[in-house]
């Protein structure tokens, strides 16, 4: 039930162009903690990425997020850049 609610919220954010990296995470049904656990990234760093405070993460970070989210590095980078531009 919770995972479906996360996916629905992610779809809504994506539809309105809000918080692209958060939308990407939620569409996968992941909480921030679950993505941190899966990617090995510290929660404060993920939060900064999701809030657009880190516009150009290194390739290792992109790769870890892409693998954990099951998407390409390009998709992750696009979401991060869109969030930083907002």
C-alpha positions as CSV (number, residue, x, y, z in Angstrom):
1,X,0.0,0.0,0.0
2,X,2.7,2.5,1.0
3,X,4.8,1.7,-2.1
4,X,1.7,2.3,-4.4
5,X,1.2,5.7,-2.6
6,X,4.8,6.6,-3.2
7,X,4.5,5.8,-6.9
8,X,1.3,7.8,-7.2
9,X,3.0,10.8,-5.5
10,X,6.0,10.4,-7.8
11,X,3.7,10.4,-10.9
12,X,2.0,13.5,-9.7
13,X,5.2,15.4,-9.1
14,X,6.5,14.3,-12.5
15,X,3.3,15.4,-14.2
16,X,3.6,18.9,-12.7
17,X,7.4,19.1,-13.3
18,X,8.1,19.4,-9.6
19,X,11.1,17.9,-7.7
20,X,12.4,15.7,-10.6
21,X,14.8,13.6,-8.6
22,X,12.3,13.1,-5.8
23,X,9.7,12.1,-8.4
24,X,12.1,9.6,-9.9
25,X,12.8,8.1,-6.5
26,X,9.1,7.9,-5.6
27,X,8.1,6.4,-8.9
28,X,10.4,3.5,-8.0
29,X,8.5,3.2,-4.7
30,X,11.5,4.2,-2.6
31,X,11.8,6.3,0.5
32,X,14.8,8.5,0.9
33,X,16.2,6.0,3.5
34,X,15.7,3.1,1.1
35,X,17.5,4.9,-1.7
36,X,20.4,5.8,0.7
37,X,20.6,2.2,1.7
38,X,20.6,0.9,-1.9
39,X,23.0,3.5,-3.2
40,X,25.3,3.8,-0.2
41,X,24.9,7.6,-0.3
42,X,24.6,9.5,3.0
43,X,21.1,10.9,3.6
44,X,22.3,14.6,3.8
45,X,23.9,14.3,0.4
46,X,20.8,12.8,-1.2
47,X,18.7,15.5,0.4
48,X,21.0,18.2,-1.1
49,X,20.8,16.5,-4.5
50,X,17.0,16.3,-4.3
51,X,16.7,19.9,-3.2
52,X,18.8,21.2,-6.2
53,X,21.7,22.3,-4.1
54,X,24.2,20.0,-6.0
55,X,23.9,20.7,-9.7
56,X,26.9,18.7,-10.9
57,X,27.5,15.5,-8.9
58,X,30.4,13.3,-9.7
59,X,30.1,10.3,-12.0
60,X,30.4,7.8,-9.1
61,X,27.3,9.4,-7.4
62,X,25.4,9.4,-10.7
63,X,26.3,5.7,-11.2
64,X,25.2,4.7,-7.7
65,X,21.9,6.5,-8.0
66,X,21.2,5.1,-11.5
67,X,21.9,1.6,-10.4
68,X,19.8,1.9,-7.2
69,X,16.9,3.5,-9.2
70,X,17.1,1.1,-12.2
71,X,17.6,4.0,-14.7
72,X,20.4,5.4,-16.7
73,X,22.9,7.9,-15.5
74,X,21.6,10.4,-18.1
75,X,18.1,10.2,-16.5
76,X,19.5,10.8,-13.1
77,X,21.7,13.8,-14.3
78,X,18.7,15.3,-16.2
79,X,16.5,15.1,-13.0
80,X,19.3,16.7,-10.9
81,X,19.9,19.5,-13.4
82,X,16.1,20.2,-13.7
83,X,15.9,20.4,-9.9
84,X,18.8,22.7,-9.7
85,X,17.4,25.0,-12.3
86,X,14.0,25.3,-10.5
